[in-house]
Amino acid sequence: MTTANPISLPNYAGVDFNQILQSVLAFGKIPIAQVQQQVAGETLAISVLGRIGGDLSSLQSALASFQTIGGNAPLSASTAAGASFTASVSGSPLASVYSVSVNQLAAAQVSASQGYASNTNSVGTGTITVTTGGVAHNITIDSSNQTLDGVAGAINAAAIGVTAQVMNTGVPASPYRLEITSNSTGTASSFTVSASLTGGTAPDFTDTNVGPVSLDSMAGTSTPTIGGTYAGTLSQGYHFTVTSGGSVGTDPITIGYTSDSGQSGTINVASNYTPGTPITVANGLTLSLGSGTLNANDKFSVAAFNPDIVSAQNAVLQVGNQIVTSASNSVANAISGLTLNLTGVGGPSTLSVSENTANEGATVSSFVSAYNKLLTDIKAATQGDPQAAAPPLEANGPLQSLALGMQVGLGITNLSKLGISIDGKTGQLSFDSSAFSTAMAADPTGVHNTFKQIFTALNGTVTNALAPNSGLIASQTVSYNNLITQQNHQIGTMNDQLLKQQDLLLAEYAQMQGQVATYVNIAQLFLNTSSSSGSGSSGLSSLA
């Protein structure tokens, strides 16, 4: 409340007008403070009701899980150690044990061109056609994108279900390849690539390619050539070292070779070798030597390219005696209600589908915690301690009836089937997970019935208490809010009245101040007059 500045009067008659005013105002504030204290208590009550409402919501969630378990117990899938797949429940599987083998994983096609010396080498201009799903997509290659990098960007911009990139393989002489990968696994996502380009070296995604030869360290004068039709499945480099040199066609020459994948061998060049004659190396590669010499430790190398890096294929698995194929390694309903995620090839491995007792035990534990917290919070909010301040919802009959009703409801259920016991004094619940597991193993039907019994006993009470408009929490919250609104209005009215009283007192005291000032002035004038005339008057002098 805003008050005016207190008046300040001379203390002529020993009367402190300021103190009087402040005392009157302080007395007027007492009932306002009392109502404000009531508002604070009701605000706290609303907060506590919100907390109890949260407790009820937690209990309601636990009861919903009880209903699910009681009606159709959730199942979980587990696999044997070392299985080449994982499994998850995605529907309503049957509890059973299954045998699963993974014969083949699904794969996305990956194809690559022959090698280039640089990622900026020109491929020419014209059209590259990528056919996916039976649809041919023509991609224009012009002066703006006629390099390997440019072609990769143009393919990706077309958004046709494949991704292109330029990769540096590190192989001799021509390490850069244009690689294209399908965005999806399975044979239906395979693709083909063809090129109609002029003015450069077009990428070839169909044929194997060899070369060019890299003369790594050559002192001799003979020029080696690597040719043939490459039959290897790997794209890799072959590295040659002259171990015994001489003149080609005159001296016997020995050349050793290794491949990046670990192949090795020796090539013997006879003294009567005819220059230019192909000599078989490995995997369809041939070596031809030109006239001249080869010196010991002369080195040269070549890269051989296979366009097929990964072939598109479907996953193949066997469930029992049934073969199942899938375009994806995530296989739904090969076993009804389950999704298998394939991680490798192998098997057979055991897959077990059974009731998830561990999760059910955790659900019981959550129920016990939610129930206990609700009872604890209701008791703390409604039952006072004679030695302490009254609780915010003291003697709240509806809340106490709610707690009692739930205790009565639980009293007609066989809680021991869930490993639950009740403290006879406090009403608090305790959960024994071992007892629950034992009961589940001995009598699963009885356990499921108890889940249903508890849901039936408590759910109606909890649901009614949480009803949005008519429920206990909502209705009491509205009641307190309405009361707070009324009291705030009352506080405003009382403040206004006190301000008016203050204004009246200020006006009255101001009037009194004026009167006193007038009397003081008259008295002062009289004294001054008497003092002036007293110099010649013995009577006045004697008064002085």
N, C-alpha and C positions, 0 to 999 in steps of 0.2 A: 504494500500500500504506500502511495506517495503522500507525504505530509509537508506542509509549509514550514519554512524556517521558524523556530520558536521566537516569540517576541522577547525583547530585552528592555526591562523597565528598571529605573533606579529603585533601589531597595530603601524607599523613604520611610516606610513604616515597618520594616522588618518582614515584609511579605514577598516571597520569591514566586512571582507569577509564572516564570518558566517551569519551575518544579511542579507547580499546580497543573499546568497544561500537560506536561509529560505524564504525570500520574493519571490524569483523566484518560489520555490516549492509550496508555499501557493497559488500563483496566478495560478499555473498549476492545483491545486486541485479544483478550483472553478467549472469548467465545470463537473468534475467527481461528485461532490456533488449534482449538479443540476440533473444529470441523476439518481443518487441514490434516490433523493427525488421523481422523477417521478416513479421509481420502487416501492417505498413505497406506493405512492398513488394508483398505479394499483393493488398492493397486497391487499390494503384495499378494493378496488372496487370488487375484486374477492370474498372477505369475505362477503361483503354486498350482492352480487349476490347470494351467498350460502344461506344467511338468507332469502332473498326474495324467493328463490327456495323452502325453507322449508315452508314458508307461503303458497306458491302455492300448495304444497303437502297436507297440512292440509285442505285447501279449497277443494282440489280434493276429499279427504276422506269424507268430509261433503256432497259434491255433490253426491257421490256414495250412501250415505244413503238416500238422497232425491230420487234418482232413484228407490231404493228398496221400499221406502214408497209409491211413486207415482204409481209403477206398482203392488205391492202386499204388502199392509201394514202388518207389522209384528204384530202377535198376542201374547198375554200373557195369562197365566192361573193363576187364583186365587181361593183359597178355603175359605170356610166359617170358622169362628172361631171354634176351637175345632175339626176340621176334623181329622180323623185318617190316613191321607195321605197328601202328598204334590204333586204338579204337575208341570211339566216343558214342554215347547214346544220342540219337537224333530223332527217335520216334518211340515206338512201343515194342521193343524186342521181346522175345521169349527167353526166359531164364534157361540157359543150357550151356554146354561146352562144345566148341566148334574147332575144327582143324583147318588151318589156313596156310597155303603156300603162295609165295610171290614168285612167279616165273619170269616176269619181265616188267620193268618200270616204263611208264609212259615218258616219251621224250619229245622235245620240240626240234624240228629240223634246223640244222645250222649248215650253211653252205658258204664257200669262199672262193674267190677268184684265184687266178695265178698271181705270182708275185710281181711287184713293181719296185723300181729302185727308190721311188719317192712317193709320198702321198699326194704330191702335186703333179705327178705325171699326167699327161693328157690321155684321155680315153677316146677322144674324137667327139663328134657331134651327131645327133640323130635321135634314136629312141631306144630306151631300155624297157623291156616288157617283163613285169612280174605277174605271174598267174597264181592266184590264191583262191581256193574254193571253186575252181572252174571258171573264174572271172579274170580276164586279162586286163591288167592296168598298165597303160602306156605312159611312160614318164619321159618328158622331153629333156634332152641334154643339149645345151647350146654353149655359147662362149662364156656364159656366166657360171656354169657349173660342170665343165668338162674335165675336172680333176677327180681323183678318187674321193677326196673330201667333199667335193661338190655333188657327186653322184649320191653319196651317203645322205647328205642333207636333203636332196630332192626326193629320195625314197622315203625318208622319215616324214617329210612334209606331206606326202601323199596319204598317209594314215591308212594303209591297206592291210594291216594285220601283221606286218613284219617290221623289224628294226635293223637298220644298217649301221655299220661302223667300220672305220679303217683301223686295222691292227698291225702292229709292228712285231713280226715273228722273230726277228733277229737272225734269220737264215742268211746265207751268203748271197751277195749281189742284188737280191730282189726281196727284201724283207717285208714290204708293205702289201697287204691283201685287203680287198673289199669283202667284208663278212656280212652275211644277212642271216637273221635268226627269226623264226616264227614266234609270234607273241603267245602262242598256245601250244600245248602238247597234243599228241595224237596224230594219227595218219590223216584225218580230215583237214588238218591245218598245214599239210605239206604245200610246197610251192615250187615253181620252176622259174628260171630267169633266162632270158635271151636278150641279145643286143643287136641292134642294127645301126652301127656307128661307122663313120668314116673320118679319116684325118688323124687317127691316133691308134693306140693299142686298146682294143675293146676288152673288157673283163669277160673271162670265160668261166662259166659255172657248170660246164658240162664235161669237159675233157680233163684228163691229167696233163700236167705240164712239167717240163724239165728245163732248168737253166735260167739265165745264162751262167757260164762258168766264171768263177772268180779266181784270178791268178794271184793267190795270196802272197807267195814268196817264190819267185821263179828266177833261177840263174841260167837255166838251159834255154835253148832256142826252139825246142819243139812246142807246138801249141796243142794242148789237149782239148778234146771235144766230148761232152757227155750227151748222149742221145738215148734212143730207144723209146719204148712205151712203158711208162712207169706203172707197175702193178701193185705197188704197196698201198696199204690202207692209211698210212700216216703221211702227213705233210712234214718233211724234215730235210735237214741238210746232210750231205755226204762229203767227207773230208779225206783228201788223198795226200799221201806223203811218199816221195820217192826214197826207197831204202837202199837201192843199188842202181846207180845211173850208168849212162853210156850213150852211144849214138843209136838212134832209133833205126831198126832194120839191120844193124851191124852187131850190136852188143846185146847180150841178155840184160833185161831191165826188170827190176822188182819194184812194185808199187803196193803199199799197204793202204787200207781205207777203213774208216769207221763212220757210222751214222749217228745221228743225235739220239736215236732210240737204243743204241748199244750194239748194233750189228758191226761186225768187223770181218776182214778177209785180206787175202793177198792176191794180187794180179801179177802173173808172170808173162812178160813180153819176150817172146823168142827172138833170137838173133836174126832169124830170117823173116821177121815180121814185116808185112807190107804196109807202109804208112797209109792211114785213112781207113784201115780195116777195123770194124767194130769188134771189141772184145767184151764178152759178157761180164757184168759186175755183180749185180743183185737186183731182185725185184723188177726185172725187165730193163734195167739201165745198162747202157753200153758205153765203153770208153774207146775213143779213137785218138791216135797220136799222129801229129804231123811230122814231117821230116825235120831232123835236127837232133839236138841233144837234150837229155834230162840229167840233171845233176842230183846227187844224193842230197836229201832234205829239201828238194823243191816241193812246194805245197800248192795245191789248188783245191777248189771246192765247188759244189753246186747244190742247188735246192730243187727238190722234187715236190710237186703240189698235187694233192688229191682234193677235188672240190667238195667231196662229202665228208664234212667234219662230224656231224651227228645226223643220223637218219630219223625221220619222223616215225614214231611207233606208239601203239597203244599199250597200256598196262595189261598184263595177263596174270590173273591169279586163280587159284583153285580153292574152292570152299567145299570141303568134303569131296564129293565126286563131280562137282559142277565147275566147269571152266567159265570164268567171267572176264570180259574185256572192258576196258574203260579208257576213254581219251585222256583222263586225268589221273593223277596219283592219289586224288581224294575220291574214294569210291563209295557212293551212297547205295545202301540197300542191297549190296551183294549178300549181306545178311540183313533181313528185314529189321528196320529200326536202328541200324548201326551205320556209322560212317567209318571206313577204314582209310587211314592215311599211310600210304606205302612209303617206306624209307629205304628199302633195299631189296635184294633178291635173296630168297632163302625159304626154308621151311621143310616140312610142315611144322607149324607152331600152334600152341593151344591158345584159344580165346575163350574166356569164361564170362558169361553174363549172369549176374546174381544180384540179389538185393543189397543195397549199399548200407550195411548196418553201421558203418563208421559215421556216415553222414546223418543217419537217423539218431544215433547217440548224441551227436552234436546238436541236433534239433531239440531233443529232450532237455539237454543242458541249457539251451537258450530259453526254452519255455520256463524252466525252473528259475533262471535268473530274472526273467521279465516278471514272473508272478511275484517273486520275493520283493523285487524293487517296488512294485505297485503297492503291495501291502505295507511295506516300510514307509513309503512316502505318505500314504493315507493316514497311517497311525501318527507320524510326526506332525502332520498338518491339522489333525483333529483332536488329539489327546494331549492336554496340557500337563505340565509339570508344576506342582504347587510352588516349587522354589524358583521357577523361571517365569518369564513373560508368557502370556497366553499365545498359543499358535495361531496362525493367520486364519484357519478354518475351524476354530474350536467348536466342538460339539456339532459338527456338520452332519446331521442325521442321514441325508441321502448318500454321502460318501461312506459313512460307517456301515450303512445297510448294504452298499455295493460290496465292500470287503467281506462282510458276513455272508452275503449270498454266494460269493465265489467259494468261500470255505465250505459252506454247506454243499454246494454242487460237487466239489472234489470228494466230499465224504462218501458219495455213493459210487465212486469208481475204484477199480482195483489198481491203485498206483504202484503196488509192488511189481506188477508186470512190466513197468517201465524203469524199475530200479529206483523208484522215488519213495521217500519216507517223509512223514510230517512231524515236526516238533509240536507236541501237545500243548505247550505253553505259549509259544509265539506264533504258531501257525505257519512258520517258515518251512519250505521244502528243501530236501537234500537229494542229490542224484548220485547213484553208484553205477558207473559205467560197466563195471565187471558184472554186476547183478543184471543189468540190462542185456548184455551180451549172452549171459547164461539163459535168461528167459527167452530171448529171441531164438536161440538154438533149440531150446526144449519145446517151446509152444509159440511159433510165429503167428498162428491164427489168433491166439489169445492176446498177444502183444498188439496186433493190428486192431482188434476189437477195443482194446483199452484206448488206443489213439482216438478212435471214433467216439468212445464214451466221453472222454475229456472234452473233445470238440463240442459235442452236443450239450454237455453240462455247462460250459462257460461261454461259448461263442455268442449266444443270444444276449446274455447280460452285458458282455463287452461291447457288442455291436450297438445295443440300445444306448449305452452310456455315451458312445461316440457319435450318435446321430447328429447331423449337422445343425438342426434347428431345435429339435425337441429333446435331444439327449441331455444327460445330467451335466456334462462339462459345458456344453453350449448354452443351456438355459441359465446355469448359475453365472457364467461369464457375462451374459447379457444383463442379468439382474444387477450384478455389481457395477457394470458400466453405466447402467441407467442411474443407479444411486450416486455414482461419482459425478455424473452430469448434473444431477439435482443439487448436490452439495457444492459443486463449483459455482453454480448459479447463486446459491445461498451465500457463499463467500464473497462473491462480487457485490451482492446487495448489502451485506454487512460492511464491506469496505466503503461503499458509497455513503452509507449512513455515518460511518465514523469520520469520513472526510467532511461531511456537512457539519457534524458536531464540532470538528476542529475549526472550521471556518467561523462558526458562531462564537466559539470561545475566543478566537483571535480578534474578532470584531468587538466583543465585549471587553476584553482586556485592553484593546487599543483605546476604547472609549474611556475606560478607567484611567488609562495612562494620561489621556488628555485632561481629564478632570484634575488629577493629581498635579499635573504640570501647571494648570491654571491656579490652583491653590498655592502652589509653591511660588509662582510669580507674584501673586497678591501679597503673600507673606514677605517676600523679598522686597517688594516695593514699600511695604509698611516699615520694614526694618530700615531700609535706606532713608525713608522720610524721617523716621524717628532719630536716626543717627545725625542727620543734617541739622535738625532743630535742637538737638541736645547740647550743643556748645554754649547756648545761653540760657538753658533751663535746668535748674537743679533737679526738677522732678525726673526728667528724662535721663539726666546724668545718673541719678540714683538707680534708675532701672537698668542702665548699662552695667 
